[in-house]
């Protein structure tokens, strides 16, 4: 009886608080434009399915529903974010509990079988320490799944500052475009190895944010023009 009353109270308060927010989101749906999340989530879900990890860590969860989606699939998920880096302080993720943690000097305890970092690494200036931090939290043989803007040969410190950038000039945080050199460096320093990598053409221009968005974006080969990569690393 107590459990039933608690569930009823939770549902009533939840509906009272969240209903206006959900209604707003429903009205806004489809107005923000198609982005790259469908490709990134599809890649990450494949690796969750392949490895079936017992414990998962998501780094840079922000306000997204990604941790909740993984939890809905049955995985034990810890969501983390350095809340002041991008958000300027506390924020509320209505989908999942998010712990405050700086992955460049993480205080998280324990180890994880799989870590996801979806479109976050490019916003961390000290990306080397971030990747080392994520790999250090992995169990031996565990996997790190990441996505970020990418160009095979060219590193860009902040794509938002490019003269031809299509958006982002007003944002207070950077958006790096990584290249093979940076990927090789963090892999070797963190004692990991790349076991899967996919490339996507997202824009009509040469670099991330440049030109118009392709709809739909398409998966391409390493030697084709690309703007985004999804990578799976395995810890040695």
N, CA and C of each residue as an Amber inpcrd file, in Angstrom:
protein
   708
   0.8200000  -1.2000000   0.0000000   0.0000000   0.0000000   0.0000000
   0.8640000   1.2650000   0.0000000   1.9020000   1.2830000   0.8710000
   2.7760000   2.4530000   0.9500000   3.4930000   2.6900000  -0.3720000
   3.9350000   1.6020000  -0.9800000   4.6160000   1.7290000  -2.2670000
   3.6780000   2.3020000  -3.3270000   2.4350000   1.8490000  -3.3250000
   1.4500000   2.3350000  -4.2880000   1.1650000   3.8170000  -4.0800000
   1.0410000   4.2380000  -2.8180000   0.7980000   5.6480000  -2.5230000
   1.9860000   6.5080000  -2.9260000   3.1810000   6.0000000  -2.6580000
   4.3910000   6.7350000  -3.0310000   4.4740000   6.9140000  -4.5390000
   4.1780000   5.8350000  -5.2740000   4.2130000   5.9110000  -6.7340000
   3.1750000   6.8910000  -7.2610000   1.9940000   6.8780000  -6.6480000
   0.9430000   7.7940000  -7.0780000   1.3260000   9.2420000  -6.8150000
   1.9070000   9.5060000  -5.6390000   2.3450000  10.8590000  -5.3020000
   3.4530000  11.3200000  -6.2380000   4.3750000  10.4230000  -6.5170000
   5.4840000  10.7410000  -7.4300000   4.9510000  11.1000000  -8.8120000
   3.9960000  10.3220000  -9.3060000   3.4240000  10.5800000 -10.6270000
   2.6700000  11.9040000 -10.6450000   1.9280000  12.1830000  -9.5740000
   1.1550000  13.4220000  -9.5150000   2.0630000  14.6430000  -9.5030000
   3.0750000  14.6240000  -8.6300000   4.0060000  15.7520000  -8.5410000
   4.8310000  15.8870000  -9.8200000   5.2390000  14.7370000 -10.3810000
   6.0110000  14.7700000 -11.6160000   5.2300000  15.3800000 -12.7560000
   3.9660000  14.9730000 -12.8900000   3.1230000  15.5320000 -13.9520000
   2.8700000  17.0200000 -13.7440000   2.6800000  17.3970000 -12.4960000
   2.4170000  18.8100000 -12.1930000   3.6220000  19.6700000 -12.5480000
   4.8150000  19.1570000 -12.2330000   6.0230000  19.9540000 -12.4620000
   6.4810000  19.8980000 -13.9210000   6.4480000  18.6950000 -14.5080000
   7.0550000  18.5070000 -15.8220000   6.1120000  18.7540000 -16.9970000
   4.8250000  18.6600000 -16.7770000   3.8830000  18.7930000 -17.8870000
   4.0960000  20.0680000 -18.7010000   4.2670000  21.2520000 -18.0820000
   4.5020000  22.4590000 -18.8820000   5.8000000  22.3980000 -19.6790000
   6.8350000  21.7840000 -19.0880000   8.1210000  21.6760000 -19.7800000
   8.0050000  20.7420000 -20.9700000   7.3460000  19.6050000 -20.7670000
   7.1730000  18.6420000 -21.8510000   6.3070000  19.2150000 -22.9690000
   5.3120000  19.9950000 -22.6120000   4.4670000  20.6370000 -23.6170000
   5.2750000  21.6250000 -24.4470000   6.1460000  22.3650000 -23.7910000
   7.0170000  23.2980000 -24.5130000   7.9280000  22.5510000 -25.4810000
   8.5260000  21.4440000 -25.0030000   9.4130000  20.6570000 -25.8660000
   8.6600000  20.0880000 -27.0590000   7.4400000  19.6350000 -26.8220000
   6.6370000  19.0810000 -27.9100000   6.3600000  20.1440000 -28.9670000
   6.0600000  21.3550000 -28.5250000   5.7850000  22.4350000 -29.4640000
   7.0380000  22.8600000 -30.2300000   8.2030000  22.7040000 -29.5980000
   9.4600000  23.0850000 -30.2430000  10.0420000  21.9750000 -31.1070000
   9.5390000  20.7560000 -30.9550000  10.1330000  19.6240000 -31.6580000
  10.1000000  19.8580000 -33.1650000  11.2500000  19.6050000 -33.7890000
  11.3660000  19.7870000 -35.2300000  11.7450000  21.1920000 -35.6510000
  11.8060000  22.1190000 -34.6760000  12.1250000  23.5080000 -35.0370000
  13.6050000  23.8200000 -34.8990000  14.3620000  22.9490000 -34.2210000
  15.7690000  23.2260000 -33.9690000  16.6790000  22.6680000 -35.0560000
  16.1350000  21.8980000 -35.9690000  16.9320000  21.3540000 -37.0580000
  17.5380000  20.0010000 -36.7310000  17.7180000  19.1960000 -37.7520000
  18.3430000  17.8810000 -37.5910000  19.8150000  18.0640000 -37.2560000
  20.3030000  17.3020000 -36.2700000  21.7210000  17.3690000 -35.9430000
  22.3390000  15.9740000 -36.0270000  23.5310000  15.8530000 -35.4740000
  24.3130000  14.6260000 -35.6380000  24.0220000  13.5550000 -34.5910000
  23.1360000  13.7950000 -33.6270000  22.9480000  12.8510000 -32.5340000
  22.4830000  11.4640000 -32.9920000  21.6370000  11.3890000 -33.9850000
  21.1380000  10.0780000 -34.4130000  22.2900000   9.1680000 -34.8430000
  23.2740000   9.7190000 -35.5700000  24.4270000   8.9280000 -36.0070000
  25.2660000   8.5070000 -34.8080000  25.4950000   9.4540000 -33.8950000
  26.3500000   9.1870000 -32.7400000  25.7080000   8.1660000 -31.8090000
  24.4300000   8.3260000 -31.5370000  23.7490000   7.3840000 -30.6620000
  23.6930000   5.9890000 -31.2940000  23.4770000   5.9310000 -32.5980000
  23.4220000   4.6370000 -33.2850000  24.7470000   3.9000000 -33.1440000
  25.8550000   4.6210000 -33.2980000  27.1850000   4.0150000 -33.1500000
  27.3860000   3.5250000 -31.7160000  27.0610000   4.3780000 -30.7440000
  27.2500000   4.0200000 -29.3440000  26.3610000   2.8470000 -28.9380000
  25.1280000   2.8210000 -29.4040000  24.2240000   1.7310000 -29.0640000
  24.7240000   0.3950000 -29.6190000  25.3480000   0.4430000 -30.7920000
  25.9170000  -0.7860000 -31.3490000  26.9820000  -1.3560000 -30.4310000
  27.8130000  -0.4420000 -29.8570000  28.8730000  -0.9280000 -28.9770000
  28.3330000  -1.3640000 -27.6180000  27.2770000  -0.7510000 -27.1660000
  26.6190000  -1.2350000 -25.9570000  26.0580000  -2.6330000 -26.1840000
  25.4630000  -2.8430000 -27.3420000  24.8920000  -4.1510000 -27.6710000
  25.9830000  -5.2090000 -27.8180000  27.1130000  -4.8250000 -28.4640000
  28.1900000  -5.7880000 -28.7020000  28.8660000  -6.2300000 -27.4030000
  29.0900000  -5.2890000 -26.4840000  29.8850000  -5.5710000 -25.2930000
  29.0480000  -5.8910000 -24.0680000  27.7910000  -5.4400000 -24.0310000
  26.8810000  -5.6700000 -22.9090000  27.5770000  -5.3680000 -21.5760000
  27.9970000  -4.1320000 -21.3640000  28.7700000  -3.7910000 -20.1600000
  27.9200000  -3.8260000 -18.8990000  28.5550000  -4.1960000 -17.7960000
  27.8390000  -4.2260000 -16.5210000  27.6810000  -2.8250000 -15.9530000
  28.6820000  -1.9640000 -16.1570000  28.6520000  -0.6020000 -15.6240000
  29.0880000   0.3710000 -16.7060000  28.3110000   1.4500000 -16.8820000
  28.5620000   2.4370000 -17.9360000  28.7100000   3.8180000 -17.3030000
  29.6580000   4.5890000 -17.8080000  29.8210000   5.9850000 -17.4160000
  29.6070000   6.8560000 -18.6410000  28.7620000   7.8780000 -18.4980000
  28.6060000   8.8760000 -19.5580000  29.2440000  10.1730000 -19.0850000
  30.1600000  10.6960000 -19.8760000  30.8870000  11.9210000 -19.5350000
  30.3110000  13.0820000 -20.3290000  29.9610000  14.1650000 -19.6230000
  29.4060000  15.3390000 -20.2830000  27.9390000  15.1800000 -20.6250000
  27.1760000  14.6300000 -19.7150000  25.7640000  14.3400000 -19.9850000
  24.9390000  15.5990000 -20.2140000  25.2870000  16.6920000 -19.5180000
  24.5230000  17.9210000 -19.6710000  23.0540000  17.7040000 -19.3520000
  22.1970000  18.2500000 -20.2010000  20.7520000  18.1310000 -20.0050000
  20.1290000  17.0530000 -20.8880000  20.9600000  16.2470000 -21.5410000
  20.4480000  15.3050000 -22.5330000  19.7880000  14.0930000 -21.8900000
  19.0160000  13.3870000 -22.6890000  18.3430000  12.1640000 -22.2300000
  19.1530000  10.9130000 -22.5330000  20.3700000  11.0620000 -23.0240000
  21.1990000   9.9100000 -23.3950000  21.4220000   8.9430000 -22.2260000
  21.7920000   9.4100000 -21.0210000  21.9550000   8.4450000 -19.9200000
  20.6710000   7.6840000 -19.6190000  19.5450000   8.3730000 -19.6880000
  18.2570000   7.7100000 -19.4290000  17.9550000   6.6660000 -20.4980000
  18.2940000   6.9740000 -21.7450000  18.0760000   6.0170000 -22.8260000
  18.8800000   4.7450000 -22.5820000  20.1500000   4.8940000 -22.1690000
  20.9630000   3.7160000 -21.8820000  20.3910000   2.9410000 -20.6990000
  19.9510000   3.6680000 -19.6690000  19.3740000   3.0080000 -18.5020000
  18.0910000   2.2660000 -18.8740000  17.3100000   2.8530000 -19.8030000
  16.0800000   2.1940000 -20.2510000  16.3780000   0.8930000 -20.9810000
  17.5920000   0.7570000 -21.5150000  18.0070000  -0.4830000 -22.1700000
  18.4910000  -1.5160000 -21.1580000  18.5420000  -1.1440000 -19.8880000
  18.9100000  -2.0910000 -18.8400000  20.3100000  -1.9340000 -18.2940000
  21.0740000  -0.9600000 -18.7840000  22.4470000  -0.7780000 -18.3190000
  22.4900000   0.0290000 -17.0250000  23.4790000  -0.2740000 -16.1710000
  23.7050000   0.4910000 -14.9520000  24.5620000   1.7020000 -15.3230000
  23.9810000   2.9000000 -15.2690000  24.6140000   4.0960000 -15.8320000
  24.9170000   5.1210000 -14.7570000  26.1200000   5.6600000 -14.8010000
  26.4990000   6.8410000 -14.0350000  26.6790000   7.9840000 -15.0210000
  25.9940000   9.0960000 -14.7810000  26.1030000  10.2700000 -15.6520000
  26.8950000  11.3470000 -14.9320000  27.8230000  11.9970000 -15.6450000
  28.6630000  13.0170000 -15.0130000  28.8230000  14.2170000 -15.9280000
  29.1100000  15.3590000 -15.3030000  29.3340000  16.5840000 -16.0680000
  30.0560000  17.5880000 -15.1780000  30.9950000  18.3280000 -15.7710000
  31.6140000  19.4470000 -15.0610000  30.6710000  20.6340000 -15.2140000
  29.8170000  20.8180000 -14.2690000  28.6580000  21.6810000 -14.4560000
  29.0070000  23.1460000 -14.6950000  30.1280000  23.6100000 -14.1750000
  30.4450000  25.0240000 -14.3270000  31.1800000  25.3320000 -15.6220000
  31.7330000  24.3410000 -16.2770000  32.5500000  24.5850000 -17.4680000
  31.7470000  25.1990000 -18.6000000  30.6100000  24.6200000 -18.9030000
  29.7780000  25.1130000 -19.9950000  28.5200000  25.8060000 -19.4950000
  27.9840000  25.2980000 -18.3890000  26.6680000  25.7450000 -17.9550000
  26.7170000  26.9300000 -16.9920000  27.9190000  27.2450000 -16.4570000
  28.0500000  28.3870000 -15.5690000  27.5370000  28.1420000 -14.1700000
  27.2960000  26.9190000 -13.7970000  26.7890000  26.6020000 -12.4710000
  25.9070000  25.3810000 -12.5060000  25.0580000  25.2360000 -11.5130000
  24.1720000  24.0870000 -11.4420000  23.1400000  24.1180000 -12.5700000
  22.7320000  22.9550000 -13.0140000  21.6500000  22.8420000 -13.9800000
  20.8330000  21.6100000 -13.6310000  19.6890000  21.4940000 -14.2330000
  18.7960000  20.3810000 -13.9210000  18.5950000  19.5170000 -15.1480000
  18.9530000  18.2450000 -15.0330000  18.6570000  17.2690000 -16.0690000
  17.4090000  16.5160000 -15.6260000  16.2930000  16.7650000 -16.2960000
  15.0270000  16.1640000 -15.8790000  14.9220000  14.6960000 -16.2690000
  15.9050000  14.1990000 -17.0260000  15.8570000  12.8110000 -17.4750000
  16.6120000  11.8620000 -16.5470000  17.6990000  12.3680000 -15.9010000
  18.5820000  11.4490000 -15.1780000  19.4150000  12.2390000 -14.1690000
  19.8230000  11.5590000 -13.1110000  20.6780000  12.1950000 -12.1090000
  22.1040000  12.3350000 -12.6580000  22.6560000  13.5420000 -12.5720000
  23.9980000  13.8240000 -13.0820000  24.8830000  14.2640000 -11.9240000
  26.0120000  13.5650000 -11.7400000  26.9560000  13.9430000 -10.6900000
  27.9410000  14.9590000 -11.2400000  28.4040000  15.8490000 -10.3790000
  29.3700000  16.8640000 -10.7910000  30.7760000  16.2800000 -10.7180000
  31.4860000  16.2990000 -11.8420000  32.8390000  15.7330000 -11.8800000
  33.5970000  16.3150000 -13.0630000  34.8580000  16.6360000 -12.8320000
  35.7550000  17.1200000 -13.8830000  36.5830000  15.9430000 -14.3660000
  36.3210000  15.4750000 -15.5740000  36.9700000  14.2630000 -16.0580000
  38.4730000  14.4480000 -16.2470000  38.9540000  15.6900000 -16.3480000
  40.4030000  15.9160000 -16.4820000  41.1300000  15.6570000 -15.1660000
  40.3930000  15.6560000 -14.0590000  40.9310000  15.2860000 -12.7510000
  39.8010000  14.6560000 -11.9340000  39.3520000  13.5460000 -12.4410000
  38.1280000  12.9140000 -11.9220000  38.2870000  12.4330000 -10.4900000
  37.1870000  12.5590000  -9.7430000  37.1150000  12.0390000  -8.3850000
  36.1870000  10.8320000  -8.2950000  35.7570000  10.3400000  -9.4300000
  34.8820000   9.1760000  -9.4270000  35.6380000   7.9470000  -8.9360000
  34.9560000   7.1240000  -8.1820000  35.5560000   5.8940000  -7.6710000
  35.0540000   4.7090000  -8.4770000  35.7870000   3.6270000  -8.4110000
  35.3700000   2.4170000  -9.1030000  35.8360000   2.3980000 -10.5480000
  35.3470000   1.4150000 -11.2750000  35.7140000   1.2710000 -12.6710000
  34.4830000   0.9190000 -13.4910000  34.5880000   1.1220000 -14.7970000
  33.4550000   0.9450000 -15.7050000  33.8810000   0.0640000 -16.8720000
  32.9200000  -0.6390000 -17.4290000  33.1930000  -1.5190000 -18.5590000
  33.1070000  -0.7620000 -19.8860000  32.3530000   0.3410000 -19.8890000
  32.2270000   1.1580000 -21.0990000  31.9900000   2.6100000 -20.6830000
  32.6650000   3.5240000 -21.3680000  32.4920000   4.9620000 -21.1390000
  32.0420000   5.5950000 -22.4430000  31.0240000   6.4380000 -22.3920000
  30.5980000   7.1840000 -23.5690000  30.8870000   8.6660000 -23.3580000
  31.2440000   9.3200000 -24.4550000  31.5220000  10.7570000 -24.4480000
  31.0530000  11.2870000 -25.8040000  29.8030000  11.7030000 -25.8640000
  29.1480000  12.0330000 -27.1280000  29.1660000  13.5420000 -27.3610000
  29.9270000  13.9680000 -28.3620000  30.0300000  15.3800000 -28.7350000
  30.3490000  16.2640000 -27.5350000  31.3570000  15.8490000 -26.7770000
  31.7780000  16.5950000 -25.5890000  33.2630000  16.9290000 -25.6390000
  34.0900000  15.9930000 -26.1120000  35.5430000  16.1660000 -26.0500000
  36.0020000  17.4510000 -26.7300000  35.3410000  17.8370000 -27.8120000
  35.7500000  19.0340000 -28.5530000  35.5980000  20.3070000 -27.7350000
  34.7940000  20.2520000 -26.6750000  34.5650000  21.4340000 -25.8440000
  35.4720000  21.4770000 -24.6240000  36.3560000  20.4950000 -24.4720000
  37.2690000  20.4340000 -23.3280000  38.6690000  20.8500000 -23.7970000
  39.1480000  22.0290000 -23.4030000  40.4690000  22.4810000 -23.8710000
  41.5850000  21.4760000 -23.5650000  41.5920000  20.9180000 -22.3740000
  42.6090000  19.9240000 -22.0130000  42.0930000  18.5300000 -22.3660000
  41.9380000  18.2920000 -23.6580000  41.3410000  17.0330000 -24.1090000
  42.2260000  15.8330000 -23.8020000  43.5350000  16.0460000 -23.7450000
  44.4450000  14.9320000 -23.4460000  44.1590000  14.3620000 -22.0580000
  44.0460000  15.2500000 -21.0610000  43.7430000  14.7980000 -19.7050000
  42.3520000  14.1810000 -19.6320000  41.4260000  14.6870000 -20.4450000
  40.0730000  14.1350000 -20.4500000  40.0730000  12.6870000 -20.9310000
  40.7580000  12.4220000 -22.0410000  40.8100000  11.0500000 -22.5580000
  41.5540000  10.1480000 -21.5830000  42.6710000  10.6340000 -21.0230000
  43.3970000   9.8350000 -20.0370000  42.5160000   9.5250000 -18.8330000
  41.7150000  10.5130000 -18.4170000  40.8170000  10.2920000 -17.2920000
  39.7790000   9.2350000 -17.5880000  39.2070000   9.2700000 -18.7910000
  38.2010000   8.2740000 -19.1520000  38.8080000   6.8840000 -19.2610000
  39.9760000   6.7840000 -19.8720000  40.6180000   5.4750000 -19.9940000
  41.0220000   4.9270000 -18.6260000  41.4210000   5.8130000 -17.7230000
  41.8330000   5.3560000 -16.3940000  40.6650000   4.7730000 -15.6030000
  39.4410000   5.1940000 -15.9280000  38.2590000   4.6900000 -15.2240000
  37.7170000   3.3980000 -15.8340000  38.2930000   2.9840000 -16.9470000
  37.8490000   1.7510000 -17.5970000  38.4960000   0.5250000 -16.9640000
  37.7310000  -0.5500000 -16.8870000  38.3020000  -1.8350000 -16.5190000
  39.2180000  -2.3130000 -17.6510000  40.2100000  -3.1530000 -17.3580000
  41.0450000  -3.6990000 -18.4340000  40.1800000  -4.3570000 -19.5060000
  40.4400000  -3.9990000 -20.7610000  39.6510000  -4.5400000 -21.8640000
  38.3700000  -3.7860000 -22.1170000  38.0580000  -2.7660000 -21.2740000
  36.8540000  -1.9850000 -21.4530000  36.9410000  -1.0560000 -22.6510000
  35.8290000  -0.4320000 -23.0070000  35.7580000   0.3650000 -24.2320000
  35.3580000   1.8100000 -23.9450000  35.9640000   2.7100000 -24.6770000
  35.6390000   4.1280000 -24.6590000  35.0370000   4.4940000 -26.0080000
  33.8090000   4.9950000 -26.0000000  33.1050000   5.3600000 -27.2250000
  32.9380000   6.8780000 -27.2460000  33.4860000   7.5170000 -28.2930000
  33.4620000   8.9710000 -28.3890000  33.0210000   9.4120000 -29.7800000
  32.5390000  10.6420000 -29.8570000  32.2730000  11.2850000 -31.1490000
  32.6840000  12.7390000 -31.0270000  33.1660000  13.2990000 -32.1310000
  33.6160000  14.6900000 -32.1280000  33.8800000  15.1440000 -33.5590000
  33.9020000  16.4780000 -33.7910000  34.2800000  16.9880000 -35.1160000
  35.6860000  16.5170000 -35.4730000  35.8810000  16.1890000 -36.7620000
  37.1360000  15.5350000 -37.1470000  37.4850000  15.8570000 -38.5900000
  38.7800000  16.0600000 -38.8040000  39.3410000  16.1770000 -40.1450000
  40.6290000  15.3750000 -40.1460000  40.8070000  14.5000000 -41.0860000
  41.9240000  13.5600000 -41.0680000  43.2790000  14.2480000 -40.9180000
  43.4600000  15.4170000 -41.5220000  44.7830000  16.0440000 -41.5620000
  44.8870000  17.3890000 -40.8570000  43.7580000  17.9960000 -40.4740000
  43.7920000  19.3690000 -39.9780000  43.1540000  19.4930000 -38.6070000
  43.9340000  20.0280000 -37.6400000  43.4020000  20.3370000 -36.3160000
  42.9880000  21.8020000 -36.2880000  41.8200000  22.0880000 -35.7260000
  41.3330000  23.4610000 -35.5810000  41.0690000  23.7020000 -34.1030000
  41.6660000  24.7460000 -33.5460000  41.5300000  25.0190000 -32.1200000
  40.1060000  25.3920000 -31.7490000  39.4340000  26.1410000 -32.6150000
  38.0500000  26.5310000 -32.3360000  37.3300000  26.7980000 -33.6500000
  36.4950000  25.8530000 -34.0570000  35.7700000  25.9870000 -35.3250000
  34.8140000  27.1700000 -35.3030000  34.3690000  27.5750000 -34.1230000
  33.4530000  28.7030000 -34.0320000  34.1060000  30.0230000 -34.4370000
  35.4450000  30.0640000 -34.4290000  36.1550000  31.2890000 -34.7880000
  36.5040000  31.3560000 -36.2770000  36.2180000  30.2930000 -37.0120000
  36.5050000  30.3160000 -38.4400000  35.6570000  31.3920000 -39.1280000
  36.2210000  32.1490000 -40.0780000  35.4480000  33.1950000 -40.7590000
  34.1760000  32.6630000 -41.4120000  34.2290000  31.4340000 -41.9060000
  33.0860000  30.8540000 -42.5950000  32.2050000  29.9920000 -41.6940000
  32.4210000  30.0560000 -40.3780000  31.6270000  29.2550000 -39.4470000
  30.1490000  29.5920000 -39.5760000  29.3190000  28.5560000 -39.6530000
  27.8910000  28.7660000 -39.8280000  27.1650000  29.1010000 -38.5430000
  27.7690000  28.8050000 -37.4050000  27.1580000  29.1120000 -36.1160000
  28.2340000  29.0540000 -35.0410000  27.8990000  29.5060000 -33.8390000
  28.7630000  29.3390000 -32.6820000  29.6160000  30.5290000 -32.2940000
  29.6290000  31.5720000 -33.0990000  30.5180000  32.6990000 -32.8050000
  30.2210000  33.3440000 -31.4580000  28.9890000  33.2490000 -30.9950000
  28.6080000  33.8800000 -29.7360000  28.8390000  32.9810000 -28.5310000
  29.2850000  31.7520000 -28.7460000  29.4100000  30.8050000 -27.6450000
  30.7110000  31.0250000 -26.8770000  30.6460000  30.7910000 -25.5790000
  31.7760000  31.0710000 -24.6960000  32.7530000  29.9070000 -24.5850000
  32.4370000  28.7820000 -25.1710000  33.3000000  27.6160000 -25.0990000
  33.8050000  27.2570000 -26.4930000  34.9140000  26.5230000 -26.5370000
  35.5480000  26.1990000 -27.8160000  34.8960000  24.9710000 -28.4440000
  35.1440000  24.8160000 -29.7410000  34.7270000  23.6150000 -30.4660000
  35.9110000  23.1880000 -31.3260000  36.6940000  22.2690000 -30.8090000
  37.8790000  21.8130000 -31.5210000  37.5070000  20.8360000 -32.6360000
  38.2900000  20.8510000 -33.6870000  38.2130000  19.8390000 -34.7350000
  39.4900000  19.0290000 -34.6230000  39.3850000  17.7460000 -34.2910000
  40.5540000  16.9120000 -34.0930000  40.9930000  16.2710000 -35.4060000
  42.2620000  15.8650000 -35.4280000  42.8220000  15.1970000 -36.6000000
  43.4620000  13.8770000 -36.1750000  44.0420000  13.1770000 -37.1340000
  44.6660000  11.8910000 -36.8490000  45.7970000  12.0290000 -35.8290000
  46.5290000  13.1440000 -35.8690000  47.6330000  13.3280000 -34.9320000
  47.1590000  13.3260000 -33.4860000  46.1000000  14.0750000 -33.1880000
  45.5860000  14.1280000 -31.8200000  45.0030000  12.7810000 -31.3980000
  44.3320000  12.1250000 -32.3190000  43.7470000  10.8300000 -32.0090000
  44.8350000   9.8030000 -31.7100000  45.8910000   9.8280000 -32.4940000
  47.0100000   8.9010000 -32.2690000  47.6830000   9.1920000 -30.9270000
  47.8400000  10.4580000 -30.6160000  48.5060000  10.8530000 -29.3780000
  47.7420000  10.3880000 -28.1430000  46.4370000  10.6580000 -28.0920000
  45.6770000  10.2860000 -26.8940000  45.5270000   8.7810000 -26.7790000
  45.5100000   8.0930000 -27.9020000  45.4120000   6.6390000 -27.8660000
  46.6730000   6.0320000 -27.2750000  47.8280000   6.4860000 -27.7510000
  49.0980000   5.9390000 -27.2770000  49.3700000   6.3230000 -25.8300000
  49.0930000   7.5790000 -25.4730000  49.3500000   8.0390000 -24.1020000
  48.4300000   7.3630000 -23.1030000  47.2280000   7.0550000 -23.5210000
  46.2550000   6.4400000 -22.6200000  46.2740000   4.9280000 -22.6470000
  47.1950000   4.3510000 -23.4160000  47.3180000   2.8920000 -23.5110000
  46.0240000   2.2500000 -24.0060000  45.5080000   2.8160000 -25.0830000
  44.3320000   2.2490000 -25.7190000  44.6080000   1.9720000 -27.1890000
  43.6720000   1.3120000 -27.8240000  43.8030000   1.0650000 -29.2550000
  42.4420000   1.2460000 -29.9120000  42.4370000   1.7910000 -31.1100000
  41.1950000   2.0070000 -31.8370000  40.7180000   0.6840000 -32.4230000
  39.4950000   0.3100000 -32.1110000  38.9430000  -0.9430000 -32.6330000
  37.8220000  -0.6870000 -33.6380000  37.3660000   0.5620000 -33.7200000
  36.3110000   0.8940000 -34.6840000  36.3070000   2.4060000 -34.8860000
  36.1670000   2.8320000 -36.1350000  36.0640000   4.2640000 -36.4200000
  35.2230000   4.4660000 -37.6700000  34.2670000   5.3920000 -37.5720000
  33.4180000   5.7340000 -38.7060000  33.5080000   7.2300000 -38.9830000
  33.2690000   7.6020000 -40.2350000  33.4080000   8.9840000 -40.6880000
  32.1000000   9.4330000 -41.3240000  31.7470000  10.7070000 -41.0900000
  30.4820000  11.2280000 -41.6010000  30.6750000  12.5980000 -42.2490000
  30.0490000  12.7770000 -43.3800000  29.9950000  14.0840000 -44.0270000
  28.7130000  14.7690000 -43.5470000  28.8770000  15.9380000 -42.9160000
  27.7510000  16.6040000 -42.2710000  27.4450000  17.9630000 -42.8980000
  28.4820000  18.6440000 -43.4140000  28.3270000  19.9850000 -43.9760000
  28.7720000  20.0150000 -45.4370000  28.3810000  21.0750000 -46.1330000
  28.7870000  21.2290000 -47.5280000  30.1720000  21.8420000 -47.6540000
  30.6830000  22.4810000 -46.5740000  32.0100000  23.0730000 -46.5840000
  33.0860000  22.0740000 -46.1880000  34.3010000  22.5810000 -46.0350000
  35.4280000  21.6910000 -45.7630000  35.5490000  21.3140000 -44.2970000
  35.1470000  22.2120000 -43.3810000  35.3470000  21.9650000 -41.9580000
  34.0260000  22.0850000 -41.2000000  34.0520000  21.6410000 -39.9700000
  32.8640000  21.6310000 -39.1200000  32.2480000  23.0320000 -39.0250000
  30.9560000  23.1140000 -39.1570000  30.1020000  24.3090000 -39.1430000
  30.1290000  25.0910000 -40.4550000  30.9920000  24.7270000 -41.3910000
  31.1630000  25.5200000 -42.6170000  30.2120000  25.0270000 -43.7200000
  29.5130000  25.9640000 -44.3420000  28.5300000  25.6050000 -45.3510000
  27.2050000  25.2630000 -44.7020000  26.3240000  24.6310000 -45.4590000
  25.0280000  24.2500000 -44.9100000  25.0370000  22.7830000 -44.4950000
  24.1690000  22.4440000 -43.5610000  24.0620000  21.0530000 -43.1200000
  23.4540000  20.1890000 -44.2110000  24.0270000  19.0110000 -44.3820000
  23.4710000  18.0460000 -45.3270000  22.3170000  17.3070000 -44.6460000
  21.2740000  17.0800000 -45.4020000  20.1160000  16.3990000 -44.8420000
  19.6240000  15.3370000 -45.8150000  19.8930000  14.0680000 -45.5530000
  20.5740000  13.6070000 -44.3480000  22.0950000  13.6470000 -44.5110000
  22.8570000  13.6870000 -43.3930000  24.3050000  13.4870000 -43.4740000
  24.5700000  12.0520000 -43.8950000  25.7850000  11.7860000 -44.3400000
  26.0380000  10.4310000 -44.8380000  27.3530000   9.8810000 -44.3200000
  27.3820000   8.5790000 -44.1490000  28.6070000   7.9050000 -43.7570000
  29.5150000   7.7870000 -44.9760000  30.8130000   8.1010000 -44.7820000
  31.7720000   8.0910000 -45.8890000  33.0250000   7.3430000 -45.4590000
  33.9760000   7.2510000 -46.3750000  35.2470000   6.6030000 -46.0840000
  36.2750000   7.5730000 -45.5450000  37.3700000   7.0240000 -45.0700000
  38.4400000   7.8290000 -44.4730000  38.9890000   8.8700000 -45.4360000
  39.0820000   8.5380000 -46.7340000  39.6720000   9.4550000 -47.7060000
  38.6580000  10.4210000 -48.3090000  37.3720000  10.2450000 -47.9930000
  36.3490000  11.1750000 -48.4660000  36.2810000  12.3820000 -47.5380000
  35.6650000  13.4510000 -48.0220000  35.4780000  14.6110000 -47.1540000
  34.5680000  14.2220000 -45.9920000  34.9980000  14.5740000 -44.7840000
  34.2050000  14.2410000 -43.6010000  34.3690000  15.3400000 -42.5580000
  33.4210000  15.3810000 -41.6250000  33.3920000  16.4350000 -40.6170000
  33.2460000  15.8930000 -39.1990000  32.8660000  14.6390000 -39.0740000
  32.5860000  14.0380000 -37.7730000  33.0880000  12.6070000 -37.7760000
  33.5870000  12.1720000 -36.6130000  33.9680000  10.7680000 -36.4960000
  33.3830000  10.1940000 -35.2190000  33.1020000   8.8990000 -35.2520000
  32.7270000   8.1230000 -34.0750000  33.8050000   7.0740000 -33.8810000
  34.3190000   6.9800000 -32.6630000  35.4750000   6.1270000 -32.3950000
  35.2060000   5.2300000 -31.1870000  35.6250000   3.9860000 -31.2980000
  35.6220000   3.0730000 -30.1660000  37.0500000   2.6750000 -29.8730000
  37.5140000   2.9210000 -28.6320000  38.8450000   2.5130000 -28.1980000
  38.7160000   1.4050000 -27.1590000  39.6780000   0.5160000 -27.1530000
  39.7190000  -0.5240000 -26.1190000  40.9440000  -0.3020000 -25.2540000
  40.7440000  -0.3760000 -23.9500000  41.8640000  -0.2140000 -23.0180000
  42.7240000  -1.4620000 -23.0140000  44.0120000  -1.2400000 -23.0440000
  44.9370000  -2.3730000 -23.0770000  44.8820000  -3.1580000 -21.7550000
